[in-house]
Amino acid sequence: MTRRQPIPVQQPTTMPVHRYRAFEPVVVPDRTWPDQRITKAPRWLSTDLRDGNQALIDPMTPSRKMRMFELLVSLGYKEIEVGFPSASQTDFDFVRQLIEGGHVPEDVTISVLTQAREDLISRTVESLVGAHRATIHMYNATAELFRRVVFNIDEAQCIAMATRGTELVMKYAEQHLGDVEFGYQYSPEIFTQTPTDFAVEVCNAVAEVWQPGPERELILNLPATVERSTPNTYADQIEYFCRHVRNRDHIAVSLHPHNDRGTAVAAAELGQMAGADRVEGCLFGHGERTGNVDLVTLALNLYTQGVDPQLDFHDIDHVRRTVEYCTGLPVHPRHPYAGDLVYTAFSGSHQDAIKKGLEHLEKQAAAAGRQVSEIEWEAPYLPIDPHDVGRTYEAVIRVNSQSGKGGMAYLMKTEARMDLPRRLQMEFSRVVQAHADSAGGEVSPKRIVEIFTTEYLAEGVWSLTHAGSSSTNGQFHVRAVVNDPSGRDLEIEGEGNGPLSAFVDALREAGAAVRVLDYSEHALEAGGDAQAVAYVECEVGDGDDVQVLWGVGVDPAITSASMKAILSALNRAERA
């Protein structure tokens, strides 16, 4: 073996990296959020019907919007952003449909978005007349880039726009929403690209107008509308804001992360650790560009830590199908918790670990006199019990050319109720892998059972026509009729210290040289008419022409099943 040389040094690219500069973090030297833990669910707001819908190539029809709204209510969402009524007649009409049709439960608050312009605020308030509970969510641009490039306003003008907009919301709400349990939400847009001390200044100015108190909450929403930094930087910004905003006890600090860098979930979790009370996002991460934070992943991440997310995802496939129907977009097979393949192992070592883990859970439950669903979950490669979200174990293990004995053994046990001995597992895995290599792709559970049946249980040149045994003083005598490779029915007799050894002795009369190396058996199911299965490892042949092969036999009588298993090994030797 030659000595390995050092790994070659990576080389610079020709990509114009000089055009970009690092995100400037806020300085929080005494940050406390890294020591915090999330021990309760945040307040959730779904913006699937607003931020999610506006990002679709084909926005939802009214009927699909209603389907989405009903799904969100059924999952347990108490705050749902339902549209941007001042920007779209379709959105305005949908808000009216929800209210006038009585579709909003009394414990659900609908939210609508508006910019900080009087005509838009007036129209937004108009959309909410007759609602039971409603929130107006107003925003204006505070980020330096937007103020300079898009709106050409300075900080003072920006603060004036936010406070004037808040005054107008209060004015029109007082005029038209007297019977509505009304709330207010303000977003400095884009919070993460706004100097954090200026974001605090703007929000304090808004709060001064709104005057939050014990029965007059103000929601301050802090959007990472474009994700520009690592999640820890977002957490620093949130902690800084929570420390410096005034009247904190009567303010709900809300997060609105997007996923441009692929870390929205982490940003939302660290933001909660930094003091946020509320999270806005979409199911499965729908939303502009790379999407809003995924509320399904956030909720079930909590669930895996023993924290009730207060959202009900017990039937994740129903949720996925409904969202796919409403949005016209598929959920990726690898999507956390919901994808087709997320509870699936193809790797042999993973399959073996999962098989043993599930068996260990069954033993623990049996010892405690309880069901597996009633004991603490702990299984290799499965952070959550698939049953808890409406999945089954049937798809946990799937087989391809990379799979090992554990996967095949698990599927044979679940699909055919056969508990294969370890060395038979190893032998059969080679058979399946050979099939997978030649056929390509995945081998279905049904196909695995078919391969097993063809390999071990199919009719062959050796077969058992009749067998009987008796014993005297511990010595067994077997008389049997077998069909041999020439097609003859042979009557054979033999003796041994058990029925199996007596049958092996009898087979010598038929010219078969076979020696039993290992044996196991079990019933295939409970009951008086149950079939038995026997697994026998045999050494077949004489001299240098010896093969070690497993045989399998099934019969109502265990002795006959064992004899059939020996003949199965002989048949496999003939085919080899």
C-alpha angles and dihedrals in degrees: 000000000000120000112261116245122222116281109267114260115255113249130226117257128228092238112126096249090155089075091071132066130201118263111260109236126214113249113244105155094171096047114161102187096093089067095051129097129206105241102162139034117266122231105275128216120186115211094180091119094050116022092022095046097046090057095057121106086223109027117222119277116236091260092052091047089054090049090052092047091051090049092051091050091049091052091056105258111157096183119049126173103217105183155306098272097177091055099047135033087208090058092045091052092048092053089051091048091054093049101038093042093053093237097138115086114227092246094054122088117208118209130202130193128229140167120238097266123117097229091049093046091050092051091047093053089048090058091058100053109130096019119138097215125007143161127205111213112202127183140177133182114270100158112113093232092053094044091050102038107026107029105016094219132135128229095269092052090048092053091047090053091051095047094042090050090051091051090052092050089052092046096051094040090054090050099046112015102054094134095043123098090233131195137179133222127186128193125194099213117242097009096178092054093045117090100260095230090053091049088054090049093052093046092048089053091051091048090051088060097042095043100209117211143155093302097023109069122186119208113211108193117199109201127202085194088167113027107229107159145039115282093252090061090053088051091052090052091050094048091048090050094047091051096049106035111100125237090023094167091066097040126087108212108212132195126216108179125178124203105234092130094035095248104097093121092052091046091052093048094048089044090057090049087052092058109277118146103196140037130205122199148115137268109268091000101287117166143090119344106331091003142247121292111294109250093194093058093044093050096046092044085061090047092056089056093055094258118130106235090201088227120103115230097156089129103041094167091058089051091048094047092049094049091047090051093048098044102031089227125116124234109238116252089236096047110133114266095347109052121105092245105038095099093040130103124194097167114097096225091048092049092050091050093048092048092052092043094054091046090051091052091051090052092048091050093047091050090052093045091240141111121264087245089062099055132072112283118240120153133146115259093359111096090181134031104254088216090065090067096039099266125125133224090243092089096039093092121040126170134231135143090291094057125107140205095286093063095048092046093050093050093046089052095048098037102035103016090238116142101202120207113246098254091046088052089056093048094047093047088061089052092052094044090053089053092047092049092051098040097035127217131041124341111220122225090247091053092049090056089048091051090049092049092049093047101043111013106035120114112270142173090281118061138160117240100171138349138182134173139192135179136216123185092343094310116117126213121198127194116185144162114223133177110230132205091272091058095251125137106231127194107215135180133193145161135220146138090277139016092263096051089045090053091049088051090050092051090063086072087061093049097255117139108201136149126192114233102171138002139187136161143179141172116269092217141353124271141068094281094048121139119235125217124206127195117200127182109208140187104219124194139020135270115344092348097077127137128186108216139159123234129194129203133185124197139135088248115063093213091055090045089054092050090049089051091057090050088048089059090049091051091051090050089053090052095045 
